Amino acid sequence: MKYIEPHAHMVSRTTDDYVKMTLAGCVAVCEPAFWAGFDRSSADGFYDYFCQLTEHEPKRAANSACRTFPGSASIPRNRRT
């Protein structure tokens, strides 16, 4: 049976996890943006993270015949005033 993984943080997983998920029938992954445990306090830091989600992860997923769909959102409580 084929399925879509609705919520997986693949940026913190190994490439082997993509392979195992594909073998189990996963055809696509929805990857939400998340706080990686360090402060992204600069535009360069955000750009690096954005490139990770939109450029690097789709390439890793494609190597296992899986597609990835990154999502990003702003959390108001993390907003600096």
SEDO-147595 format. One record per residue: residue number from 0; z, y, x of N, C-alpha, C in turn. Coordinates in nm, 4 decimals. Each point is the difference from the previous one (the first is absolute). Layout:
! residues N
<NUM,<Z,Y,X>,<Z,Y,X>,<Z,Y,X>>
...
This chain:
! residues 81
<0,<0.0000,-0.1172,0.0841>,<0.0000,0.1172,-0.0841>,<0.0000,0.1245,0.0893>>
<1,<-0.0842,0.0953,-0.0333>,<-0.0055,0.1256,0.0741>,<0.0979,0.0989,-0.0622>>
<2,<0.0583,0.0839,0.0871>,<0.0934,0.0996,-0.0503>,<-0.0057,0.1265,0.0847>>
<3,<0.0530,0.1090,-0.0561>,<0.0138,0.1273,0.0696>,<0.1490,0.0237,0.0207>>
<4,<0.0390,0.0258,0.1237>,<0.1403,0.0319,0.0302>,<0.0226,0.1469,-0.0354>>
<5,<0.0839,0.0282,-0.1017>,<0.0132,0.1379,-0.0471>,<0.0877,0.0913,0.0865>>
<6,<0.0800,-0.0573,0.0908>,<0.0918,0.0850,0.0763>,<0.0404,-0.0734,0.1281>>
<7,<-0.0677,0.0312,0.1094>,<0.0332,-0.0632,0.1280>,<-0.0108,0.1028,0.1116>>
<8,<0.1020,0.0054,0.0819>,<0.0010,0.0926,0.1139>,<-0.0577,-0.0729,0.1215>>
<9,<-0.1302,-0.0141,0.0028>,<-0.0663,-0.0778,0.1048>,<0.0035,0.0687,0.1356>>
<10,<0.0199,0.1296,0.0020>,<0.0075,0.0728,0.1265>,<0.1150,-0.0544,0.0853>>
<11,<0.0989,-0.0608,-0.0637>,<0.1144,-0.0552,0.0734>,<-0.0067,-0.1522,0.0101>>
<12,<-0.1161,-0.0582,-0.0316>,<-0.0168,-0.1458,0.0050>,<-0.0995,-0.0370,0.1100>>
<13,<-0.0040,-0.1264,0.0356>,<-0.0934,-0.0454,0.1029>,<-0.1360,-0.0313,-0.0606>>
<14,<-0.1000,-0.0077,0.0855>,<-0.1338,-0.0357,-0.0465>,<-0.0006,-0.1409,-0.0577>>
<15,<0.0839,-0.0870,0.0526>,<0.0106,-0.1357,-0.0543>,<0.0392,0.0008,-0.1469>>
<16,<0.0766,0.0990,-0.0423>,<0.0383,0.0086,-0.1408>,<-0.1218,0.0228,-0.0892>>
<17,<-0.0963,0.0807,0.0471>,<-0.1248,0.0170,-0.0761>,<-0.0715,-0.1347,-0.0145>>
<18,<-0.0068,-0.0740,0.1081>,<-0.0684,-0.1303,-0.0023>,<0.0693,-0.0930,-0.0984>>
<19,<0.1316,-0.0089,0.0065>,<0.0747,-0.0888,-0.0901>,<-0.0150,0.0417,-0.1453>>
<20,<0.0015,0.1304,-0.0257>,<-0.0175,0.0476,-0.1368>,<-0.1397,-0.0323,-0.0516>>
<21,<-0.1003,0.0145,0.0861>,<-0.1376,-0.0322,-0.0394>,<-0.0135,-0.1484,-0.0310>>
<22,<0.0595,-0.0840,0.0823>,<-0.0039,-0.1444,-0.0255>,<0.0698,-0.0360,-0.1307>>
<23,<0.0981,0.0804,-0.0401>,<0.0712,-0.0234,-0.1257>,<-0.0750,0.0574,-0.1204>>
<24,<-0.1128,0.0706,0.0243>,<-0.0814,0.0517,-0.1091>,<-0.0007,0.1506,-0.0166>>
<25,<0.0681,0.0715,0.0871>,<0.0044,0.1465,-0.0107>,<-0.1357,0.0591,0.0386>>
<26,<-0.0540,0.0848,-0.0855>,<-0.1291,0.0636,0.0280>,<0.0144,0.1489,0.0293>>
<27,<0.1149,0.0577,-0.0369>,<0.0221,0.1424,0.0244>,<0.1492,0.0298,0.0026>>
<28,<0.0347,0.1058,0.0744>,<0.1390,0.0430,0.0137>,<0.0072,0.1493,-0.0312>>
<29,<0.0941,0.0385,-0.0851>,<0.0290,0.1411,-0.0233>,<0.1171,0.0359,0.0913>>
<30,<-0.0239,0.0917,0.0912>,<0.1022,0.0350,0.0986>,<0.0511,0.1415,-0.0216>>
<31,<0.1244,0.0119,-0.0479>,<0.0558,0.1336,-0.0169>,<0.0459,0.0569,0.1335>>
<32,<-0.0055,0.1298,0.0115>,<0.0543,0.0649,0.1195>,<0.1520,-0.0115,-0.0068>>
<33,<0.0637,-0.0096,0.1147>,<0.1452,-0.0100,0.0000>,<0.0572,0.0684,0.1227>>
<34,<0.1273,0.0265,-0.0041>,<0.0683,0.0647,0.1118>,<0.0265,-0.1047,0.1056>>
<35,<-0.0557,0.0174,0.1178>,<0.0052,-0.1025,0.1037>,<0.1290,0.0014,0.0818>>
<36,<0.0964,0.0776,-0.0376>,<0.1265,-0.0001,0.0700>,<0.0138,0.1073,0.1068>>
<37,<-0.0971,0.0871,0.0112>,<0.0112,0.1107,0.0940>,<-0.0521,0.1263,-0.0674>>
<38,<0.0368,0.1097,0.0511>,<-0.0331,0.1271,-0.0618>,<-0.1431,0.0417,0.0320>>
<39,<-0.0793,0.0143,-0.1008>,<-0.1357,0.0523,0.0181>,<0.0064,0.1505,-0.0220>>
<40,<0.0354,0.0690,0.1034>,<0.0267,0.1434,-0.0150>,<-0.1162,0.0889,0.0403>>
<41,<-0.1117,-0.0609,0.0409>,<-0.1122,0.0834,0.0418>,<-0.1280,-0.0438,-0.0707>>
<42,<-0.0964,0.0885,0.0008>,<-0.1303,-0.0322,-0.0588>,<-0.0670,-0.1148,0.0761>>
<43,<0.0199,-0.0045,0.1315>,<-0.0575,-0.1084,0.0803>,<0.0586,-0.1352,-0.0390>>
<44,<0.1302,-0.0034,-0.0269>,<0.0639,-0.1242,-0.0427>,<-0.0551,-0.0489,-0.1326>>
<45,<-0.0187,0.0930,-0.0942>,<-0.0575,-0.0379,-0.1287>,<-0.1427,-0.0493,0.0179>>
<46,<-0.0773,0.0675,0.0835>,<-0.1391,-0.0393,0.0237>,<-0.0076,-0.1413,0.0576>>
<47,<0.0849,-0.0312,0.0964>,<0.0024,-0.1350,0.0582>,<0.0306,-0.1048,-0.1061>>
<48,<0.0989,0.0287,-0.0843>,<0.0370,-0.0950,-0.1060>,<-0.1135,-0.0151,-0.1008>>
<49,<-0.0631,0.1113,-0.0374>,<-0.1117,-0.0034,-0.0941>,<-0.1149,-0.0841,0.0571>>
<50,<-0.0305,0.0172,0.1288>,<-0.1058,-0.0794,0.0640>,<0.0365,-0.1480,0.0033>>
<51,<0.1273,-0.0297,0.0219>,<0.0450,-0.1400,-0.0017>,<-0.0319,-0.0643,-0.1347>>
<52,<0.0317,0.0711,-0.1087>,<-0.0224,-0.0545,-0.1339>,<-0.1462,-0.0050,-0.0402>>
<53,<-0.0779,0.1000,0.0383>,<-0.1366,0.0107,-0.0511>,<-0.1081,-0.0530,0.0932>>
<54,<0.0310,-0.0176,0.1289>,<-0.0999,-0.0487,0.0949>,<0.0377,-0.1349,0.0601>>
<55,<0.1212,-0.0075,0.0539>,<0.0398,-0.1221,0.0716>,<0.0271,-0.1170,-0.0955>>
<56,<0.0771,0.0227,-0.1049>,<0.0350,-0.1103,-0.0908>,<-0.1211,-0.0611,-0.0703>>
<57,<-0.0961,0.0793,-0.0478>,<-0.1177,-0.0629,-0.0606>,<-0.0763,-0.0894,0.0983>>
<58,<-0.0033,0.0369,0.1280>,<-0.0669,-0.0843,0.1000>,<0.0754,-0.1306,0.0202>>
<59,<0.1344,0.0082,0.0073>,<0.0789,-0.1223,0.0156>,<-0.0186,-0.0915,-0.1204>>
<60,<-0.0007,0.0576,-0.1187>,<-0.0158,-0.0793,-0.1215>,<-0.1382,-0.0646,-0.0060>>
<61,<-0.1022,0.0739,0.0392>,<-0.1372,-0.0517,-0.0051>,<-0.0193,-0.1213,0.0907>>
<62,<0.0763,-0.0072,0.1077>,<-0.0102,-0.1157,0.0897>,<0.0412,-0.1295,-0.0683>>
<63,<0.0730,0.0097,-0.1088>,<0.0408,-0.1203,-0.0726>,<-0.0649,-0.0076,-0.1376>>
<64,<-0.1048,0.0773,-0.0230>,<-0.0737,0.0022,-0.1275>,<0.0863,0.0512,-0.1152>>
<65,<0.0934,0.0868,0.0311>,<0.0862,0.0603,-0.1007>,<-0.0263,0.1507,0.0009>>
<66,<0.0099,0.0638,-0.1153>,<-0.0178,0.1453,-0.0050>,<0.1361,0.0656,-0.0163>>
<67,<0.0126,0.1207,0.0514>,<0.1247,0.0735,-0.0156>,<-0.0283,0.1359,-0.0617>>
<68,<0.0901,0.0419,-0.0869>,<-0.0119,0.1272,-0.0684>,<0.1278,0.0791,0.0234>>
<69,<-0.0037,0.0947,0.0937>,<0.1212,0.0766,0.0297>,<0.0269,0.1070,-0.1046>>
<70,<0.1265,0.0281,-0.0182>,<0.0403,0.1064,-0.0900>,<0.0981,0.0911,0.0710>>
<71,<0.0020,0.1235,-0.0375>,<0.0924,0.0940,0.0625>,<0.0521,0.0935,-0.1072>>
<72,<0.1256,0.0366,0.0135>,<0.0606,0.0900,-0.0979>,<0.1019,0.0877,0.0696>>
<73,<0.0315,0.1080,-0.0627>,<0.1033,0.0891,0.0503>,<0.1258,-0.0230,-0.0823>>
<74,<0.1112,-0.0200,0.0661>,<0.1260,-0.0199,-0.0689>,<0.0767,0.1320,0.0040>>
<75,<0.0228,0.0603,-0.1153>,<0.0624,0.1324,-0.0020>,<0.1339,0.0077,0.0749>>
<76,<0.0791,-0.1045,-0.0022>,<0.1314,0.0066,0.0646>,<-0.0116,0.0111,0.1519>>
<77,<-0.1177,-0.0369,0.0559>,<-0.0217,0.0093,0.1436>,<-0.0594,0.1347,0.0403>>
<78,<-0.0240,0.0837,-0.0954>,<-0.0612,0.1309,0.0256>,<0.0999,0.0905,0.0698>>
<79,<-0.0490,0.0691,0.0990>,<0.0868,0.0964,0.0698>,<-0.0169,0.1363,-0.0634>>
<80,<0.1106,0.0680,-0.0195>,<-0.0071,0.1329,-0.0620>,<0.0283,0.1070,0.1020>>
